[in-house]
């Protein structure tokens, strides 16, 4: 009975979120996977339109597991923002894991972007830039500190796929270079958000299509394994939680506007922080999050150790 109720709730939520979200303005057709464990979404013309497939002609070779480089190009952050911790009793696997902490006022700047001037706070790492071709799979393990609280109406992103050289626009008066997908801590839940982008390339509009994955209470002092694949050759996105597939969305990951590249970011990122401060008349609370086992590859078997237990731990 509980399983049936959950399916009904997800069905209602998903149907509302995807209304009119196909590139041609029509509604995707939703069905349940053959094994009955996840939803499948299809747009009628997604895989047949020549305008979609003409730019997707190359499959990249198999990628390595783990990151070739780890960089943080932000300035203005403090020593409390990031730490490598060495404790095999608390890590997801292996010996080391990563600790992120974001306090009120922790806003950094890049060469062409200033978080402080754009109502943001963050500490994030950026990984390699990848071409929007072939298939890219990414996995990470995440654990929330027991003290973690959300900041509604301010949003907290805990991992995202961003794009470089993609469409741009404005959100709430601020310049926006929207991403591809985000994982949000929002109103007590950890959500998967696909950022459906529509409109012209220089005046892009963003519609957040949000799916609840877990309650945040389930993620405090407990590791959760997230993995997903973006398949640009087959216009598909798939998502797994703790080794179980949750979504299979048959639509182009970046919509009809291909960027120059995409890249993975993880850490803690808060947007429109003044909303929280104005609503509650106080500073934003400190948030602490842990990450481990971060991989990328060209198949789910190369990145998710729940599916492929032979993957070595990453330290």
C-alpha positions as a Markdown table, in Angstrom:
| # | Residue | x | y | z |
|---|---|---|---|---|
| 1 | Unk | 0.0 | 0.0 | 0.0 |
| 2 | Unk | 2.8 | 2.4 | 0.9 |
| 3 | Unk | 4.6 | 1.6 | -2.5 |
| 4 | Unk | 1.4 | 2.3 | -4.4 |
| 5 | Unk | 0.8 | 5.6 | -2.5 |
| 6 | Unk | 4.4 | 6.6 | -3.4 |
| 7 | Unk | 3.9 | 5.9 | -7.1 |
| 8 | Unk | 0.7 | 7.9 | -7.1 |
| 9 | Unk | 2.4 | 10.9 | -5.4 |
| 10 | Unk | 5.4 | 10.7 | -7.9 |
| 11 | Unk | 3.0 | 10.3 | -10.8 |
| 12 | Unk | 1.1 | 13.5 | -9.8 |
| 13 | Unk | 4.3 | 15.4 | -9.1 |
| 14 | Unk | 6.1 | 14.4 | -12.3 |
| 15 | Unk | 3.1 | 15.0 | -14.6 |
| 16 | Unk | 2.8 | 18.6 | -13.2 |
| 17 | Unk | 6.5 | 19.3 | -13.6 |
| 18 | Unk | 6.7 | 18.1 | -17.2 |
| 19 | Unk | 3.7 | 19.8 | -18.6 |
| 20 | Unk | 4.5 | 21.3 | -22.0 |
| 21 | Unk | 8.3 | 20.7 | -21.7 |
| 22 | Unk | 9.1 | 19.1 | -25.0 |
| 23 | Unk | 11.0 | 21.2 | -27.5 |
| 24 | Unk | 8.0 | 21.5 | -29.7 |
| 25 | Unk | 5.8 | 22.6 | -26.8 |
| 26 | Unk | 4.0 | 19.3 | -26.4 |
| 27 | Unk | 3.8 | 17.2 | -23.3 |
| 28 | Unk | 6.2 | 14.2 | -22.9 |
| 29 | Unk | 4.6 | 10.8 | -22.8 |
| 30 | Unk | 5.3 | 9.2 | -19.4 |
| 31 | Unk | 5.5 | 5.4 | -18.9 |
| 32 | Unk | 6.8 | 3.1 | -16.2 |
| 33 | Unk | 10.0 | 1.1 | -16.9 |
| 34 | Unk | 9.7 | -2.6 | -17.7 |
| 35 | Unk | 10.7 | -3.6 | -14.2 |
| 36 | Unk | 8.3 | -1.1 | -12.6 |
| 37 | Unk | 11.0 | 0.8 | -10.6 |
| 38 | Unk | 11.3 | 4.2 | -12.4 |
| 39 | Unk | 9.5 | 6.5 | -14.8 |
| 40 | Unk | 10.4 | 7.0 | -18.5 |
| 41 | Unk | 9.7 | 10.2 | -20.3 |
| 42 | Unk | 9.6 | 10.5 | -24.1 |
| 43 | Unk | 9.1 | 13.4 | -26.5 |
| 44 | Unk | 7.7 | 12.3 | -29.8 |
| 45 | Unk | 10.3 | 14.0 | -32.0 |
| 46 | Unk | 13.3 | 14.1 | -29.7 |
| 47 | Unk | 15.3 | 11.3 | -31.4 |
| 48 | Unk | 14.1 | 11.9 | -35.0 |
| 49 | Unk | 14.5 | 15.6 | -35.6 |
| 50 | Unk | 17.4 | 16.3 | -37.9 |
| 51 | Unk | 18.0 | 19.6 | -36.1 |
| 52 | Unk | 18.7 | 17.7 | -32.9 |
| 53 | Unk | 21.0 | 14.9 | -34.3 |
| 54 | Unk | 23.0 | 16.8 | -36.9 |
| 55 | Unk | 25.4 | 18.1 | -34.3 |
| 56 | Unk | 25.8 | 14.8 | -32.4 |
| 57 | Unk | 28.0 | 12.6 | -34.6 |
| 58 | Unk | 31.0 | 11.6 | -32.4 |
| 59 | Unk | 31.3 | 9.1 | -29.5 |
| 60 | Unk | 34.2 | 9.9 | -27.2 |
| 61 | Unk | 36.5 | 7.2 | -26.0 |
| 62 | Unk | 36.2 | 5.6 | -22.6 |
| 63 | Unk | 37.1 | 8.0 | -19.8 |
| 64 | Unk | 39.2 | 7.3 | -16.7 |
| 65 | Unk | 37.6 | 6.9 | -13.3 |
| 66 | Unk | 38.4 | 9.6 | -10.9 |
| 67 | Unk | 39.4 | 13.2 | -11.8 |
| 68 | Unk | 42.4 | 14.2 | -13.7 |
| 69 | Unk | 42.6 | 17.4 | -11.8 |
| 70 | Unk | 40.8 | 19.2 | -9.0 |
| 71 | Unk | 40.8 | 23.0 | -9.1 |
| 72 | Unk | 39.2 | 25.8 | -7.1 |
| 73 | Unk | 39.6 | 29.1 | -9.0 |
| 74 | Unk | 37.6 | 31.1 | -6.5 |
| 75 | Unk | 39.2 | 33.8 | -4.4 |
| 76 | Unk | 38.2 | 35.4 | -1.1 |
| 77 | Unk | 37.3 | 32.1 | 0.7 |
| 78 | Unk | 38.7 | 31.0 | 4.1 |
| 79 | Unk | 40.4 | 28.0 | 5.5 |
| 80 | Unk | 37.2 | 26.7 | 7.1 |
| 81 | Unk | 35.6 | 26.3 | 3.7 |
| 82 | Unk | 37.3 | 23.0 | 2.7 |
| 83 | Unk | 39.2 | 20.2 | 4.3 |
| 84 | Unk | 40.4 | 16.7 | 3.4 |
| 85 | Unk | 39.6 | 14.4 | 6.3 |
| 86 | Unk | 41.5 | 11.1 | 6.8 |
| 87 | Unk | 39.3 | 8.7 | 8.7 |
| 88 | Unk | 38.3 | 5.3 | 7.2 |
| 89 | Unk | 35.6 | 4.8 | 9.9 |
| 90 | Unk | 33.7 | 7.8 | 8.5 |
| 91 | Unk | 34.5 | 7.9 | 4.8 |
| 92 | Unk | 32.2 | 6.3 | 2.3 |
| 93 | Unk | 35.1 | 4.1 | 1.0 |
| 94 | Unk | 38.8 | 4.2 | 1.4 |
| 95 | Unk | 40.5 | 6.5 | 3.9 |
| 96 | Unk | 39.8 | 10.1 | 2.8 |
| 97 | Unk | 36.7 | 12.2 | 2.2 |
| 98 | Unk | 36.0 | 15.9 | 1.8 |
| 99 | Unk | 34.4 | 18.5 | 4.1 |
| 100 | Unk | 32.7 | 21.7 | 2.9 |
| 101 | Unk | 31.5 | 24.4 | 5.2 |
| 102 | Unk | 29.7 | 27.6 | 4.1 |
| 103 | Unk | 29.1 | 30.5 | 6.5 |
| 104 | Unk | 27.3 | 33.7 | 6.2 |
| 105 | Unk | 29.3 | 36.1 | 4.0 |
| 106 | Unk | 31.3 | 33.3 | 2.3 |
| 107 | Unk | 31.1 | 34.6 | -1.3 |
| 108 | Unk | 34.0 | 34.4 | -3.7 |
| 109 | Unk | 34.8 | 35.8 | -7.1 |
| 110 | Unk | 36.0 | 34.4 | -10.4 |
| 111 | Unk | 37.7 | 36.1 | -13.3 |
| 112 | Unk | 34.3 | 37.1 | -14.9 |
| 113 | Unk | 31.9 | 36.5 | -12.0 |
| 114 | Unk | 31.4 | 37.9 | -8.5 |
| 115 | Unk | 29.1 | 35.9 | -6.2 |
| 116 | Unk | 28.9 | 38.8 | -3.7 |
| 117 | Unk | 27.6 | 41.2 | -6.3 |
| 118 | Unk | 25.1 | 38.7 | -7.6 |
| 119 | Unk | 23.4 | 37.7 | -4.3 |
| 120 | Unk | 25.2 | 34.3 | -4.0 |
| 121 | Unk | 27.3 | 32.4 | -1.5 |
| 122 | Unk | 29.4 | 29.3 | -2.3 |
| 123 | Unk | 32.3 | 27.0 | -1.9 |
| 124 | Unk | 32.6 | 24.7 | -4.9 |
| 125 | Unk | 35.1 | 22.7 | -6.8 |
| 126 | Unk | 35.1 | 22.5 | -10.6 |
| 127 | Unk | 36.2 | 19.4 | -12.5 |
| 128 | Unk | 37.2 | 18.9 | -16.1 |
| 129 | Unk | 35.3 | 20.5 | -19.0 |
| 130 | Unk | 33.7 | 18.0 | -21.3 |
| 131 | Unk | 32.3 | 18.3 | -24.8 |
| 132 | Unk | 28.5 | 17.9 | -25.2 |
| 133 | Unk | 29.0 | 14.7 | -27.2 |
| 134 | Unk | 28.9 | 11.0 | -26.5 |
| 135 | Unk | 27.9 | 9.8 | -23.0 |
| 136 | Unk | 29.1 | 11.2 | -19.7 |
| 137 | Unk | 28.4 | 9.5 | -16.4 |
| 138 | Unk | 29.2 | 11.0 | -13.0 |
| 139 | Unk | 28.9 | 9.6 | -9.5 |
| 140 | Unk | 29.4 | 11.0 | -6.0 |
| 141 | Unk | 28.6 | 10.1 | -2.4 |
| 142 | Unk | 27.2 | 12.8 | -0.2 |
| 143 | Unk | 26.5 | 13.1 | 3.5 |
| 144 | Unk | 24.9 | 16.0 | 5.4 |
| 145 | Unk | 26.2 | 17.1 | 8.8 |
| 146 | Unk | 23.7 | 16.5 | 11.6 |
| 147 | Unk | 23.4 | 20.3 | 12.0 |
| 148 | Unk | 22.3 | 20.9 | 8.4 |
| 149 | Unk | 19.3 | 23.1 | 7.8 |
| 150 | Unk | 17.6 | 24.4 | 4.7 |
| 151 | Unk | 17.2 | 28.1 | 4.0 |
| 152 | Unk | 13.8 | 28.5 | 2.2 |
| 153 | Unk | 13.2 | 30.7 | 0.2 |
| 154 | Unk | 16.9 | 30.7 | -0.5 |
| 155 | Unk | 18.0 | 27.6 | -2.5 |
| 156 | Unk | 21.1 | 25.5 | -1.7 |
| 157 | Unk | 22.7 | 23.5 | -4.6 |
| 158 | Unk | 24.7 | 20.4 | -3.6 |
| 159 | Unk | 26.3 | 19.4 | -6.9 |
| 160 | Unk | 25.4 | 20.6 | -10.4 |
| 161 | Unk | 26.3 | 20.3 | -14.1 |
| 162 | Unk | 27.1 | 23.7 | -15.6 |
| 163 | Unk | 27.8 | 24.7 | -19.1 |
| 164 | Unk | 30.3 | 27.0 | -20.8 |
| 165 | Unk | 29.6 | 28.8 | -24.0 |
| 166 | Unk | 25.9 | 28.1 | -23.7 |
| 167 | Unk | 22.8 | 30.2 | -23.7 |
| 168 | Unk | 22.4 | 33.2 | -21.4 |
| 169 | Unk | 19.7 | 35.4 | -20.0 |
| 170 | Unk | 18.4 | 37.0 | -16.8 |
| 171 | Unk | 16.7 | 35.7 | -13.7 |
| 172 | Unk | 15.1 | 38.1 | -11.2 |
| 173 | Unk | 17.2 | 40.9 | -12.7 |
| 174 | Unk | 20.5 | 39.2 | -12.4 |
| 175 | Unk | 22.5 | 37.9 | -15.3 |
| 176 | Unk | 22.2 | 34.2 | -15.7 |
| 177 | Unk | 24.3 | 31.5 | -17.4 |
| 178 | Unk | 22.0 | 28.6 | -16.5 |
| 179 | Unk | 23.3 | 25.1 | -16.0 |
| 180 | Unk | 22.0 | 21.7 | -17.2 |
| 181 | Unk | 21.0 | 20.1 | -13.9 |
| 182 | Unk | 21.3 | 20.7 | -10.2 |
| 183 | Unk | 20.8 | 18.8 | -6.9 |
| 184 | Unk | 19.1 | 21.0 | -4.4 |
| 185 | Unk | 18.4 | 20.9 | -0.6 |
| 186 | Unk | 15.0 | 22.4 | -0.6 |
| 187 | Unk | 12.1 | 22.4 | 1.9 |
| 188 | Unk | 13.4 | 19.3 | 3.8 |
| 189 | Unk | 14.2 | 17.2 | 0.7 |
| 190 | Unk | 17.1 | 16.5 | -1.7 |
| 191 | Unk | 15.8 | 17.2 | -5.2 |
| 192 | Unk | 17.0 | 16.5 | -8.7 |
| 193 | Unk | 16.4 | 19.5 | -10.9 |
| 194 | Unk | 16.6 | 19.4 | -14.7 |
| 195 | Unk | 16.8 | 22.9 | -16.0 |
| 196 | Unk | 14.7 | 22.9 | -19.1 |
| 197 | Unk | 15.9 | 25.9 | -21.2 |
| 198 | Unk | 13.7 | 27.4 | -23.8 |
| 199 | Unk | 13.6 | 30.6 | -25.9 |
| 200 | Unk | 16.4 | 32.3 | -27.8 |
| 201 | Unk | 20.0 | 31.6 | -27.1 |
| 202 | Unk | 20.7 | 35.2 | -25.9 |
| 203 | Unk | 17.4 | 35.6 | -23.9 |
| 204 | Unk | 17.1 | 32.0 | -22.5 |
| 205 | Unk | 14.2 | 31.1 | -20.2 |
| 206 | Unk | 14.6 | 28.5 | -17.5 |
| 207 | Unk | 11.9 | 26.2 | -16.1 |
| 208 | Unk | 13.0 | 24.0 | -13.2 |
| 209 | Unk | 11.6 | 20.5 | -13.4 |
| 210 | Unk | 12.1 | 19.1 | -9.9 |
| 211 | Unk | 11.9 | 15.6 | -8.5 |
| 212 | Unk | 12.3 | 14.7 | -4.9 |
| 213 | Unk | 14.8 | 12.0 | -4.2 |
| 214 | Unk | 15.2 | 11.7 | -0.4 |
| 215 | Unk | 14.3 | 13.5 | 2.7 |
| 216 | Unk | 17.3 | 15.5 | 4.2 |
| 217 | Unk | 16.9 | 13.6 | 7.5 |
| 218 | Unk | 17.8 | 10.4 | 5.7 |
| 219 | Unk | 21.0 | 12.0 | 4.5 |
| 220 | Unk | 22.3 | 13.3 | 7.9 |
| 221 | Unk | 25.3 | 11.4 | 9.2 |
| 222 | Unk | 24.6 | 8.8 | 6.5 |
| 223 | Unk | 26.2 | 8.5 | 3.0 |
| 224 | Unk | 24.0 | 8.6 | -0.1 |
| 225 | Unk | 25.3 | 7.5 | -3.4 |
| 226 | Unk | 24.2 | 9.5 | -6.5 |
| 227 | Unk | 25.0 | 8.6 | -10.1 |
| 228 | Unk | 23.7 | 9.9 | -13.4 |
| 229 | Unk | 24.5 | 9.7 | -17.1 |
| 230 | Unk | 24.0 | 12.4 | -19.8 |
| 231 | Unk | 23.8 | 10.7 | -23.2 |
| 232 | Unk | 24.1 | 13.3 | -26.0 |
| 233 | Unk | 24.2 | 10.7 | -28.7 |
| 234 | Unk | 20.9 | 9.2 | -27.7 |
| 235 | Unk | 19.3 | 12.3 | -26.1 |
| 236 | Unk | 18.8 | 10.7 | -22.7 |
| 237 | Unk | 19.3 | 11.4 | -19.0 |
| 238 | Unk | 19.3 | 8.6 | -16.4 |
| 239 | Unk | 19.7 | 8.8 | -12.6 |
| 240 | Unk | 20.5 | 6.3 | -9.8 |
| 241 | Unk | 20.2 | 6.6 | -6.0 |
| 242 | Unk | 22.2 | 4.0 | -4.0 |
| 243 | Unk | 22.4 | 1.9 | -7.1 |
| 244 | Unk | 18.7 | 1.9 | -8.0 |
| 245 | Unk | 17.5 | 3.7 | -11.1 |
| 246 | Unk | 15.0 | 6.5 | -10.4 |
| 247 | Unk | 14.6 | 8.3 | -13.7 |
| 248 | Unk | 15.1 | 7.8 | -17.4 |
| 249 | Unk | 14.3 | 10.9 | -19.4 |
| 250 | Unk | 14.5 | 10.7 | -23.2 |
| 251 | Unk | 15.2 | 14.3 | -24.0 |
| 252 | Unk | 18.3 | 16.3 | -25.0 |
| 253 | Unk | 20.2 | 17.1 | -21.7 |
| 254 | Unk | 20.9 | 20.7 | -22.7 |
| 255 | Unk | 17.8 | 21.3 | -24.8 |
| 256 | Unk | 18.2 | 22.6 | -28.4 |
| 257 | Unk | 21.1 | 25.0 | -27.6 |
| 258 | Unk | 24.3 | 23.1 | -27.4 |
| 259 | Unk | 27.1 | 24.7 | -25.2 |
| 260 | Unk | 30.8 | 24.6 | -26.0 |
| 261 | Unk | 31.3 | 22.3 | -23.0 |
| 262 | Unk | 29.8 | 21.1 | -19.7 |
| 263 | Unk | 31.4 | 20.6 | -16.4 |
| 264 | Unk | 30.6 | 19.1 | -12.9 |
| 265 | Unk | 30.7 | 21.2 | -9.8 |
| 266 | Unk | 30.2 | 20.1 | -6.2 |
| 267 | Unk | 30.3 | 21.7 | -2.8 |
| 268 | Unk | 27.7 | 24.2 | -1.4 |
| 269 | Unk | 26.1 | 26.9 | -3.5 |
| 270 | Unk | 23.4 | 29.3 | -2.3 |
| 271 | Unk | 21.5 | 31.7 | -4.6 |
| 272 | Unk | 19.5 | 34.8 | -3.8 |
| 273 | Unk | 20.6 | 34.7 | -0.1 |
| 274 | Unk | 18.9 | 38.1 | 0.6 |
| 275 | Unk | 15.5 | 36.4 | 0.4 |
| 276 | Unk | 16.3 | 34.4 | 3.5 |
| 277 | Unk | 17.8 | 37.4 | 5.4 |
| 278 | Unk | 14.8 | 39.6 | 4.6 |
| 279 | Unk | 12.3 | 37.0 | 5.5 |
| 280 | Unk | 13.8 | 36.0 | 8.9 |
| 281 | Unk | 15.8 | 39.2 | 9.6 |
| 282 | Unk | 19.0 | 37.2 | 10.4 |
| 283 | Unk | 22.2 | 35.9 | 8.8 |
| 284 | Unk | 22.2 | 32.7 | 6.9 |
| 285 | Unk | 23.0 | 29.6 | 8.9 |
| 286 | Unk | 26.2 | 27.6 | 8.6 |
| 287 | Unk | 25.9 | 24.5 | 6.3 |
| 288 | Unk | 28.3 | 21.6 | 6.4 |
| 289 | Unk | 28.4 | 18.8 | 3.8 |
| 290 | Unk | 30.7 | 15.9 | 3.1 |
| 291 | Unk | 31.6 | 14.3 | -0.3 |
| 292 | Unk | 33.5 | 11.1 | -1.3 |
| 293 | Unk | 33.9 | 8.7 | -4.2 |
| 294 | Unk | 33.6 | 11.2 | -7.1 |
| 295 | Unk | 34.0 | 9.6 | -10.5 |
| 296 | Unk | 33.3 | 10.1 | -14.1 |
| 297 | Unk | 33.3 | 7.7 | -17.1 |
| 298 | Unk | 31.4 | 6.8 | -20.2 |
| 299 | Unk | 29.1 | 4.2 | -18.6 |
| 300 | Unk | 27.3 | 3.7 | -15.3 |
| 301 | Unk | 29.5 | 0.6 | -14.7 |
| 302 | Unk | 32.6 | 2.8 | -14.7 |
| 303 | Unk | 31.4 | 5.1 | -12.0 |
| 304 | Unk | 28.8 | 3.5 | -9.6 |
| 305 | Unk | 30.4 | 1.0 | -7.2 |
| 306 | Unk | 26.9 | -0.2 | -6.2 |
| 307 | Unk | 26.5 | -1.5 | -9.8 |
| 308 | Unk | 30.1 | -2.5 | -10.2 |
| 309 | Unk | 31.6 | -3.5 | -6.8 |
| 310 | Unk | 35.0 | -4.1 | -8.4 |
| 311 | Unk | 35.7 | -0.3 | -8.6 |
| 312 | Unk | 38.5 | 0.7 | -6.4 |
| 313 | Unk | 38.0 | 3.3 | -3.7 |
| 314 | Unk | 39.2 | 6.9 | -4.5 |
| 315 | Unk | 41.5 | 8.7 | -2.1 |
